[in-house]
Amino acid sequence: MKKILGIGNPIVDEIAFIEETFLKQIDGAKGGMELLDEDQLEAIKSLLPKKLNKIPGGSAGNTAFALARLGTHTGYLGKVGNCPTGNFYKESFTELGGFAHAIKVGDRSNGNCLSLVTPDGQRTMRTSLGAAMHLSADEITKNDIAGYDHVHIEGYMIHNKDVLYKSLDLAKSNNCTVSYDLASFEIVNSMRDEIKTILSDYVDLLFANEDEAAAFTSETEFDPMHTAQLLNQFSQVAVVKLGANGSIIASENKLSKVEAVPVDKVVDTTGAGDLWAAGFLHGWAIGKSLEESAEIGSLLGAAVVQTQGSSLDESQWDSILKTI
């Protein structure tokens, strides 16, 4: 089994189920993610009537937590806050069997993401990175990455470029393969050229949902098969996740379509792409084919959209582990 290290922003998610009209009170596009300072985020939360449930989150964090629960040897690199929420994050990861030696502890509060879920199950995220944004390149050493075979990085790390490039350089010098999740169409739109360079120079496996893929290729008409081929020019393997329509995998001039696992009702899409990536990486880590790995990804993606937030309950995990 390959050993995988996730690198990202270890933030705690808070989920709020809202009506469409609530989004008119805040700036930004539905379905996207925007960074706010702590006061701005608290102002939005003050408009919500109910107390919010906290769960460990972050894009690479969601993937790492699920990988650990699947039994993959998984570590995590990021910076938590020196606070009860930061302790909660780190302890939750180790309880699942994850390795927390590379998690740094900052001197401010932990990062927080407010996930606003509309009746169609789509989530709109507003995030304050807190301690996560204050991780410095000097804090990252080759010992953090030593012993791992693969590094998975969330696209949000481009907001901390020194850390991103230090991590990528260390991964390559340690002979690790690298996967990169584009994370957000807003990020792709604003940093497309730099992302292309990162992918070409460092990345072996690329994950994108259809919005991110469309933003990256800038095509007027979205054709998932063609888009996957275009993305494959920037990495050895490119995956375009299409939600209920499955996924497209492009590698070495080969195209494959893997169907989604059907669900009766979508409750919340928070973490769906992250858990899909976890299922895929788990399959790949134990030697499954790309298509078989995508089938495991589809299984996890289908499970998480039927629950609130990005955390599955034990009955869901038992069913998944029996199936795979």
Secondary structure, DSSP 8 states (H G I E B T S, - for coil): ---EEEES---EEEEEE--GGGGGGS-S-TT-EEE--HHHHHHHHTT--S--EEEE--HHHHHHHHHHHHT--EEEEEEE-SSHHHHHHHHHHHHTT-B-TTEEE-SS---EEEEEE-TTS-EEEEEE-GGGGG--GGG--HHHHTT-SEEEEEGGGGGSHHHHHHHHHHHHHTT-EEEEE---HHHHHHHHHHHHHHHHHH-SEEEEEHHHHHHHHT-SS--HHHHHHHHHTTSSEEEEE-GGG-EEEEETTEEEEE-----S-----TTHHHHHHHHHHHHHHTT--HHHHHHHHHHHHHHHTTSSSS---HHHHHHHHHH-
